[in-house]
């Protein structure tokens, strides 16, 4: 049954079908690899937004305490 499906009347069509199938498989593997890498590395824009938010909070806390310097406080040690 499978051999009947791939028997097309034009010469070279079977080879083109095989090349197309190989391309689809390769594209699927590359696409899957890209998705895995993106998920493992995370979304940089979300991380950047979170970092900016934390920096604003730190600056607000420093202003509340009256210290406007970037030097670490020795009180916590």
N, C-alpha and C positions, 0 to 999 in steps of 0.2 A: 504494500500500500504506500509506504513512504517513497519507494523508488518511482512510483507512478506520479506522485506529486511533483518531483523534481525533474521529470522528463518533459522539457519544454522543446518545442520544435525549432527554435533558433539556436545556432551554434554559439557556444560561449556563455549562454544564459546561466547554466549550472554554476560555472565558475564565478560569475557576477553575484549570484545568490550567496555563495560561500563567502566571498569577499565582504558582502553586505552584512552577513551574520557575524563574521569576525569583527567588523567595525562596530557593530552594535554591542557585542560582548566587551570589546576594549573600551568603548565609550562608557559603558556601565561601570566597569572597574575603576576607571579614572574618576568618574563622577562620584562613585561611592567613596573613593579615597579622599577626594576634596571635601565631602561632607564630614567624614570622620575627622580630618585635620581641623576643619573649622569648629567642630564641636569640642575638640580637645583644647584648642587654643582659646576658646571663649570669644565673646564679642568685645572688641576693644572700645567701642563707643560707650557701652554700658560701664566698663571699668573706668574710662576717663571721666564720665559723669559722676561716678561714685567717688573717685579721688578728689575731684573738684569740690564736691559737696562736703567731704570730710575736711578738706583744707579750709573751707569757709567756717565750718564749725570750730576748728582749732583756733582760727583767727578771732572768732567771737569769744571763745573762752579766754584767750590771752587778753583781750580787751577788758573783759569782766574782771580779771585778776589784776589788771593794771600793768602787765608786762607786754611790751610790744616787740620784744626781741625774738629772734629765731633760735637763740641758744637754749639748750635743754636745761630744765630746772633740776637742781640737786636735791630738792625736797623729797622726791619720791625714792631716793636711794636709801 
